[in-house]
Amino acid sequence: MHLKNILEQINAVTGSLFTSKVLEERAEKEAENESSSDTAAGDQIYDWSAGLEDTDDSHLYFSPDHGNVVFASAIDGWGFGIEHFAKLYSQKIGIKPALLLKTLWGDYYLNTKAKKIMKGDQSKGKKPLFVQLVLDNIWSLYEAVMKRDKEKIEKIVTSLGLKIGPRESRHADPKVHLNAICSQWLPISDAVLSMVCSKLPSPLDITPERVEKLMCVGAKTFDSLPPETQELKSAFLKCSSEGTAPVIVFVSKMFAVDAKALPHNKPRPLTQEEIAQRRELAKQRHAEKVAASQGKEVPEKPPSENSSEGSGNSGDKKGEEQQLTDQMDLVTSKAAKQEADNKESFIAFARVFSGVVRRGQKIFVLGPKYDPAESLHKLSSQCSATDDLPLVPHMSCCTLENLYLLMGRELEELEEVPAGNVLGIGGLQDFVLKSATLSTSPACPPFTPLNFEATPIVRVAVEPKHPSDMPQLVRGMKLLNQADPCVQVLIQETGEHVLVTAGEVHLQRCLDDLKERFAKIEISVSAPIIPFRETITRPPKVDMVNEEIGKQQKVAVIHQTKEDQSKIPEGIQVDSDGLVTISTPNKQATLSVRALPLPEEVTRLLEENSDLIRTMEQLSTSLNEDKNTHEINQKTMDKIKEFKQKLEQNLQGRKWRNAVDHIWSFGPRKCGPNILLHKFEGYKNSVWQCLENAEKEVSKYGDFDNSIVSGFQLATLSGPMCEEPLMGVCFAVEKWEMNKVGEMLPTKSRDSGECDAVEHKESEEAVSPTSTCTADICSENEHEQSSQTVPKSLEKNSKNKGEVSLMDCYGPFSGQLIATMKEACRYALQAKPQRLMAAMYTCEIMATAEVLGRVYAVLSKREGRVLQEEMKEGTDVFIIKAVLPVAESFGFADEIRKRTSGLASPQLVFSHWEIISSDPFWVPTTEEEYLHFGEKADSENQARKYMNAVRKRKGLYVEEKIVEHAEKQRTLSRNK
């Protein structure tokens, strides 16, 4: 019954996935039909069927009679499919194997008298056929071995025709004896291999859709690839091993092996001649030892006739020198061998999709960013890696030194590998970092890299204990980055070497590998660096004691507001609604910025479509730079339109009216979960210009809009609370005023003095007296040039007095705009309720009922929150699903195991970012809060604790008391 329940649960999950897939396909078809249909609205007939009735899903489910289930016990070394017992019992009972295969699993039983298989075992109280013929035999074997029934064991072994060694049969642990019997009777390797051969699809069964998906990286589509590249699709589908077929290999990862494990480093077997020589040498040494023991003199070789005493002495000296040289060579060879043994070698885990890979073959190595469209302009599609070729970005040539057959931990050398096989390739560590595509054709595109569910989130700074070991650390981190596909290695601006890992266990494994395998030095590791995000929320409706804000008796609120206003410098205006107005230092431009919290759905949508946003930015850049935009294909445009529609659906309401059309940029890094809007008149550019396939319009603000965007990017990259990136914030620029043309012309700065009135009389008549030169130090020639060119530009721009000059858009004024925009965003953010966002793990814990309370105690202590609790059917194990902050996860697994005596084991996977509800800057302001929290309000604030920890790590100012509990006295007699 338990086995049936397991299969039913698995099939239920499979069925739900299949149903969702069918419904998604149906929705896509309906959308296509609606766009293509021209029928009137009254003639449309809605189809209420879900489409599940017409689809065949029988091949998806797991059932032993389909031959896709193996019953196994890895710990005891046995495994079988029901076809094994169907063949066995068909000879004994005399029933056809096909009939036994259908009835061995299900509601059937064996009528021993009639020797017939009958249906309805439960209704008649009979044992199922599977229990009668299969499980009873296995249980009887277990019972006999565990109870050490020698007679029964011998009978079973004899009947099965097995040979068990005396060592296993006499072992003190009965499990060893059981494993020896089961591994011979029902070897698990045979069961799994037969399942792989019969059920896994052939390489020839690859679908055209999967081929196109493999060949298209990012937002590219198959139609946008060059014709030479599209022709390779047939090579994928044929999976040909002919000599004319192009070789296409995908390297999915690199893994490190000990150099001793390589086949060419293992000692080779001796030949018959070498064995005979060694035997003769051993006999001679034995004869010498026997002669020496009997006191006989060992016969020496007669000296040469023309040798003298002097020549003998010189011969002795030469012999000593030769002996010393041999000893030095031996020491050198030993050191070289030891160094080779300590060296780590990298093997590429790869699969051949087309052609035959041969040892010593020269081949192209294509990196993940390789673009065949660019390279085919420089190279011919018929060229090979052996030709002299020009330098192409992200493409190199290498020789395949060694090919290996991966046999578990063992490696077997191969000369060639045909298409459809998995292999290991040696000697690629200098050409491949983590993944790559190998091909004999330069038209081959790079394959889509693998995606890993584990997101690197935990980072530590690493440094050697001895500074002289820094080169070994750098080399070791490079090797670790190549060996582990989930780890990231960074060098920060401060010069720190940082490891980014998926969690605590992964971090410990990476540090151990770094110390023991790759760097082999002592290292110092910092405390884990936990990332946070900064955001804003809507003003709360209730205070910290759940009283409605605005109806309490306020105490010291006036003093609190005065303190807040004193933090805002002069020249910056902040109104009651959070609108911040700020001017540049030279008073030439004024900005008004407001910060708004984005809905959670929009933030999630921006995170999920970061790659698409990056593609939009690339397309817009290519349009502005007048590049060839043949890569803008219809599918990419459809994705962008769908993304825009989803944003419009989620940004509803009066304050978000037409907000999607006015999106100026995303940030940080132009693809993050924050939005910049423009709500001032006279500006029409947006991120959606790639949909209109139009170039950027030249506005009256010129190229200074790039400075505003750069200031927004800097502001979203580091927030005001603890210099962490922002998330879920919208900045709206509601006003951008710039002075007239005469005031904006590039002239000499006031700091360097005004230009000479005599030499520049003409220019002073045209330019206002307050104008200055842009350059800090101007030569006489530059003065003459400026005096000649300024009036012309004035004549050009005097026609439109309201326009701003485009000159010097990358000069000092653009830098002032960047800094002003950054400060405006920071003050607009501080005018709203600020909150920290913590990275959260999804935690799944399996625990028994006895330790359930202890698990909850550990979760609540570490700020965890239980989402779901359910009991696993057929067992006494509970499955608890919870969320836990990453900052509180260190030592969590160890603490749970200690508190539950190993009966509960957690599994942590990064899930999402979550707002910490407490305000890090909260102070009591009402009478109720003073009564509840006291005057000092020194109860622990989780958000403030996290914020201060990050600020301390970054060297920022932290507001905290140096002396705690100063009102308490400490005397010499009693230490209170």
Buried (B, 14 or more C-beta within 10 A) or exposed (E): EEBEEEBEEEBEEBBEEBBEEBEEEBEEEEEEEEEEEEEEEEEEEEEEEEBEEEEEBEEEBEBBBBBBBBBBBEEBBBBBBBBBBBEBBBEEBEBEBEEBBBBBBBBBBBEEEEEEBBEEBEEEEBEBBBBBBBBEBBEEBBEBBEEEBEEBBEEBBEEEEBEBEEEBBEBEEBEBBBBBBBBBBBBBEEBBEBBEEEEEEEBEEBEEEEBBEBBBBEBBBBEBBBEBBBBBBEBBBBBBBEEEBBBBBBBBBBBBBEBEEBBEBEEEEEEEEEEEEEEEEEEEEEEEEEEEEEEEEEEEEEEEEEEEEEEEEEEEEEEEEEEEEEEEEEEEEEEEEEEEEEEBBBBBBBBBBBBBBBBEBEBBBBBBEBBBBBBBEBBEBEBBBEEEBEEBEBBBBBEBEBBBBBEEEEBEEBEEBBBBBEBBBBBBBEBBBBBBBBBBBBBBBBBBBEEEEBEBBBBBBBBBEEEEBEEBBBEBBBBBBBBBBBBEBEEEEEEBBBBBBBBBEBBEBBBEBBBEBBBBBEBEBBEBBBBBBBBBBEEEEEBBBEBEEEEBEEBEEEEBEEEEEEEBEEEEEBEEEBBBBBBBEBEBBBBBBBBBBBBEEBBBBBBEBBEBBBBBBBBBEBBEEEEEEEBBBEBBBEBBEEBBEBBBEBBEEEEBEEBBEBBBBBBBBBBBBBBBBBBBEEBEBBBBBBBEEEEBEEBEBBEBBBBBBBBBBBBBBBBBBBBBBBBBBBBBBBBBEBEBBBBBBBBBBEEEEBBEEEEBEEBBEBBEEEBBBBBEEBEEEBBEEBBEEBBEBBEEBEEEEEBBBBBBBEEBBBBBBBBBBBBBBBBBBBBBBBBBBBBBBBBBBBBBEEBBEBBBEBBEEBBBEBEEBEEEEEEEBBBBEBBBBBBBBBEBBEBBBEBBEEBBEBEBEBBBBBBBEBBBBBEBBBBBBBEBBEEEBEEEBBBBEBBBBBBEBEEEEEEEEEEEEEEEEEEEEEEE
